[in-house]
Amino acid sequence: MEINMSLVIIDFIASIGTLGAFIVAINMFRVTKKSFIMDNERLKKQSTIEYYNEISESTCIPLRLAIIGALKESIANYSYKTILPSDQIWIENDDLKSKCFSYCRKMERFAVGIKLDIYDYETFYNIAGETTAQLFQQIEKLIEKDGYTSSYKTEFCNEYKILCRKLVAKLYLKNIDLKSD
């Protein structure tokens, strides 16, 4: 009888130990999952900053400088004047067209990355939302379906336009909130 009671106690202790190990394993899984999610978010934000920095240096700044030169403005007095497809500075300036096209192509890829959750929208908004929205409003008419070039059969830079309109709306709402305070 003592041997049976000892076996029952040993089985009971082993069961409790197994249950305890199972609970520890579940908690470790939760911690690991949370750590993985946090690391993934950090990497997404870092990738957003790095890719936008590359876009800014390779296409955004050269486009802005080309626009400033074409408008004959100084950097200090940059007005973000809307450029139309019928404007002489657009019609006669192949360098401006090339820089605008390059910028739009890279921003379209970036916007698709944001849509697919590869890049982080909030990080992008914080580092370049306002300047991107301003530049978009300046060149928006150039990238409309038939505004940039008549050879495009589909909308040009559709995701970029959606992203920028989202930025403009968020900035507009932010300005309303600031005025009501």
Number of C-alpha atoms within 10 A of each C-alpha: 6 7 8 9 10 11 12 12 12 12 12 12 12 12 12 12 12 12 12 12 12 12 12 12 12 12 12 12 12 12 12 12 12 12 12 12 12 12 12 13 15 13 15 19 18 15 16 23 18 12 14 20 15 13 17 19 11 15 20 24 14 16 23 19 17 18 26 18 14 16 16 11 13 11 11 6 8 14 13 17 14 15 18 18 18 11 10 11 18 19 12 11 13 11 14 21 20 12 21 22 19 17 19 21 16 21 24 20 14 22 23 19 16 20 16 10 11 18 24 21 19 13 16 20 17 9 14 16 20 17 14 20 21 18 17 23 19 17 21 19 17 23 22 16 17 16 16 20 14 8 8 11 9 9 12 21 21 15 19 23 22 15 24 22 15 15 23 19 13 15 16 12 12 11 11 11 10 9 8 6 5
